[in-house]
Amino acid sequence: MRLSVLLFLLLAAASRLAHATSWDEPWQETVVKKADYLVLARVTAADAHKGIKATVIRSLGGGALPDTLKINGFYSLQLCSPSPGEVPAFELGSTDSCYFFLQKKPSGEYAIATPTTGFARVKAGQVAATYRHSYHQALVPQAVYEATMTAIFQHYHGQEYDAAPVNALITSALALPPAHLDAAGRTTFFLQHAALETVYHLGLTTHYAAVLPFLRDTTNFHAQVSAARALTATPTPEDKQLLIKILASKNSRDLTKVVAIKTLTTYRPAELKPQLAALAQTASDEPNGFGGNIMDPRICTQVPTVKEALTTLVAGL
């Protein structure tokens, strides 16, 4: 499947390196749910095999941490093709400060999710942020990242969060027409991505009407994917038919369709079973995924074909 590889400016450093070992990269909700802490830290040393040493600047979720941290493990690393003698290495790249999602190890040291996710680099006040998957990153201001990601972390850990700044950010971003990733629209594009994905993570329903233009924009792959996720908490008849329309469309990509199916699965739409069964008969069974460099270690990230996803949904209704 084609991927608009230029989508977001930032891919993890692994995409530039040749690897024999590969892994199934988790989506961001898994990264956050499995983490014990969210912290902003200054990186003082980084070694591909020995790990990362960092000094805490700010703890944003999970409670207090020591002033200094050693990060030398991975808490969500599912290897697909381990290469004999090759150990997955830390690939943080060049950075001064970084947000880390950390899980505490029994040794008292810490782990990030995988070599390519569970962290967000900071440069000149901008964050290389993952809201969906490390293949799809956005460049957002630190203030936006901290407000949204702290809320997401707290929500997934059953805690209250400050809703006012988050709703203000979402409202302002989604009030604008869907932007595209070009010189004129890049900044708005990234903010809208962050807003739509935050609606998904927090299960918000109050921005329902503002999400719909992004779902209907067939020219904007990434906005459609985020909008389909953002509708998870609003199983209205209109939502269901809009998602069905995506499944029937020749203009929507297979990855978009699988995300739409995932949202429909949360609805358990028994009344749509005949429609969905009919769509499954002619659905694509082409290999699906994020695309990208075949030497990227995340290349085996599992995404079902459209036919597989639809067949599973229909069987469960």
PyMOL commands that set and color helices and strands:
alter all, ss='L'
color gray80, all
select helices_A, chain A and resi 13-16+28-34+142-156+163-174+186-202+208-216+221-233+237-248+254-267+270-282+306-315
alter helices_A, ss='H'
color red, helices_A
select strands_A, chain A and resi 37-47+51-61+68-74+97-104+110-112+119-123+126-133+136-141
alter strands_A, ss='S'
color yellow, strands_A
deselect
rebuild
show_as cartoon
